[in-house]
Amino acid sequence: MLLVILAMLLTSFQLAIYGDPDYRFYEKEYQKYQVTESLHMSLEDVMKVTDYMMDYLIGREEELSIVTEVDGRTQDFFNDQDRFHMGEVRELFLGGLRLRNICVVIALLLLLGLIVMKADWKRLLPKAYLRAVLVLLIVSVFLAVAFTVNFTQCFTIFHEIFFDNDLWMFNPSEDYMIRMLPEGFFSDMVVRIGTMFLGMVTVLGVIFIIWRKDIHLILHKNMLQ
């Protein structure tokens, strides 16, 4: 069940980032943080850059390079530092999706093992899931408090854990990408991911609760018979 929850967490990243093919969330964020004014670009051009960047992150484009109108000049929106860092981000994101798939396969194999051993898996799964959710709840409360108190510090720690260099640190006066994706954007994205994740966890929890009640009802009827 912990593997299932981890798989749902990684899936929530994918849904939050790519769930809307028109990237309306991104468009609203750009308007919220006045990105077009900061870049001196039209919203249409910013969305074209976004669409290309997202294709690159998911592996549909090989090189992070797109010429557009920015700061009153026709030029490549991305620089070498952007390309290096986003290359690492792509590896991390695609690696996360592969890990999600591995978690699902292992969880299914473990379930198959329970069935082969003739364990009472119909009763074990709901109980195990609720225990796993309790562990998740403790971790989630800790992270929620940490991000609320100091998002910038948590954001920094995240990058220090997953990247072995400081090329994720950008200068807004020189790097267009960080102007397009300010810290507030990432803060809102974390909330979006968390909302989707908790929604998935809750739905599966409700299913298991109903499942558990049905099992108890069937056992009770059998005992009466």
Number of C-alpha atoms within 10 A of each C-alpha: 19 16 17 18 21 17 20 20 21 20 20 22 21 17 15 20 17 14 12 11 8 11 16 11 16 19 16 12 19 22 12 11 17 13 22 19 14 15 19 14 17 13 16 11 15 23 17 13 21 17 14 17 20 18 15 18 21 16 14 11 13 11 13 22 19 13 13 18 16 19 15 10 11 10 13 14 19 19 14 10 14 20 14 13 17 19 17 15 16 16 15 15 18 15 12 18 18 12 15 20 15 14 21 17 14 13 17 14 12 13 16 13 13 15 13 9 10 9 12 10 16 14 14 12 16 21 15 14 20 15 14 16 18 12 12 17 13 10 11 15 10 11 13 13 11 13 16 11 11 10 18 14 11 15 14 12 12 11 15 13 8 11 15 9 10 10 13 19 13 15 11 13 8 10 17 21 18 17 21 22 15 15 15 14 17 14 15 13 18 16 14 17 20 18 14 19 21 17 13 16 19 13 11 15 16 12 12 19 16 13 16 18 11 12 14 13 12 11 12 11 10 9 8 6 6
